[in-house]
């Protein structure tokens, strides 16, 4: 019976820690969860870590974050993985659609230069 209160205390502590490092504000970063005091979203951290293979230390060094902030973002990501992954996929689909609908001006200029126009 004593284990249950200890687990509840630990979970409450973890919630407080995450709330201290992760915030979501309408109008900032599209309202997405982000590292408190920064415009770096949990989604950014997830992409850099999971898809690009950057370590937490590399992310800290490159973006001026603490390990606590990066690990809090990763913990938040793993707790909300399906939702955040869905958001990433939707954004990638939108970008792909825009690329198809909007030809690259640079690519057009390079093609003209190769043809001598």
C-alpha positions as CSV (number, residue, x, y, z in Angstrom):
1,X,0.0,0.0,0.0
2,X,2.9,2.4,0.6
3,X,4.1,2.0,-3.0
4,X,1.0,3.7,-4.5
5,X,1.6,7.1,-2.7
6,X,5.2,7.0,-3.8
7,X,4.3,6.4,-7.4
8,X,1.7,9.2,-7.2
9,X,4.3,11.6,-5.8
10,X,6.8,10.6,-8.5
11,X,4.2,11.1,-11.3
12,X,3.2,14.5,-9.9
13,X,6.9,15.5,-9.7
14,X,7.4,14.5,-13.3
15,X,4.3,16.5,-14.4
16,X,5.6,19.6,-12.6
17,X,9.1,19.1,-14.2
18,X,7.5,18.8,-17.7
19,X,5.2,21.8,-17.1
20,X,8.3,23.8,-16.0
21,X,10.1,23.1,-19.3
22,X,7.3,22.7,-21.8
23,X,4.6,25.2,-22.6
24,X,2.0,25.9,-25.3
25,X,0.9,29.4,-26.0
26,X,-1.7,30.4,-28.7
27,X,0.0,32.6,-31.3
28,X,3.6,31.3,-30.6
29,X,4.9,28.5,-32.7
30,X,1.4,27.8,-33.9
31,X,0.3,26.9,-30.4
32,X,2.4,23.8,-30.5
33,X,4.1,22.5,-27.4
34,X,7.6,24.1,-27.1
35,X,10.5,24.6,-24.8
36,X,9.6,27.3,-22.3
37,X,11.1,30.6,-23.2
38,X,12.1,29.4,-26.7
39,X,10.4,29.1,-30.0
40,X,11.8,25.6,-30.4
41,X,9.0,23.1,-30.5
42,X,8.8,19.6,-29.1
43,X,8.3,18.5,-32.7
44,X,11.6,20.2,-33.7
45,X,13.4,18.2,-30.9
46,X,11.8,15.0,-32.0
47,X,12.8,15.5,-35.6
48,X,16.4,16.3,-34.8
49,X,16.7,13.4,-32.3
50,X,14.6,10.7,-33.9
51,X,15.0,11.4,-37.7
52,X,18.3,13.2,-37.9
53,X,20.0,11.2,-35.3
54,X,21.3,14.1,-33.2
55,X,22.1,13.3,-29.6
56,X,20.7,15.4,-26.7
57,X,24.1,16.8,-26.2
58,X,24.4,17.9,-29.8
59,X,21.0,19.6,-29.7
60,X,21.9,21.4,-26.5
61,X,25.2,22.7,-28.0
62,X,23.7,23.7,-31.3
63,X,20.6,25.5,-29.9
64,X,21.7,26.8,-26.5
65,X,19.4,24.5,-24.5
66,X,19.9,22.6,-21.3
67,X,19.8,18.8,-21.1
68,X,16.8,19.1,-18.9
69,X,14.9,21.0,-21.6
70,X,15.8,18.5,-24.3
71,X,15.0,15.5,-22.2
72,X,11.7,17.1,-21.1
73,X,10.8,17.7,-24.8
74,X,11.7,14.1,-25.6
75,X,9.6,12.8,-22.6
76,X,6.7,15.0,-23.8
77,X,7.2,13.6,-27.4
78,X,7.1,10.0,-26.2
79,X,4.0,10.7,-24.2
80,X,2.2,12.2,-27.2
81,X,4.1,10.4,-30.0
82,X,1.1,9.5,-32.2
83,X,-0.2,13.1,-32.2
84,X,3.2,14.7,-32.9
85,X,4.1,12.1,-35.6
86,X,0.7,12.8,-37.3
87,X,1.5,16.5,-37.3
88,X,4.9,15.9,-38.8
89,X,3.4,13.8,-41.6
90,X,0.7,16.4,-42.3
91,X,3.3,19.1,-42.6
92,X,5.5,16.9,-44.9
93,X,2.5,16.2,-47.1
94,X,1.7,19.9,-47.3
95,X,5.2,20.8,-48.3
96,X,5.2,18.0,-51.0
97,X,1.9,19.3,-52.3
98,X,3.3,22.9,-52.4
99,X,6.4,21.8,-54.2
100,X,4.3,20.1,-56.9
101,X,2.0,23.2,-57.3
102,X,4.8,25.8,-57.2
103,X,7.7,25.2,-59.5
104,X,11.1,26.3,-58.2
105,X,12.2,29.6,-59.7
106,X,15.9,28.6,-59.2
107,X,15.3,25.3,-61.1
108,X,13.7,27.2,-64.0
109,X,16.6,29.6,-64.2
110,X,19.1,26.8,-64.2
111,X,17.3,25.0,-67.0
112,X,17.2,28.1,-69.0
113,X,20.9,28.7,-68.4
114,X,21.8,25.1,-69.5
115,X,19.8,25.6,-72.7
116,X,21.5,28.9,-73.3
117,X,18.5,31.1,-73.1
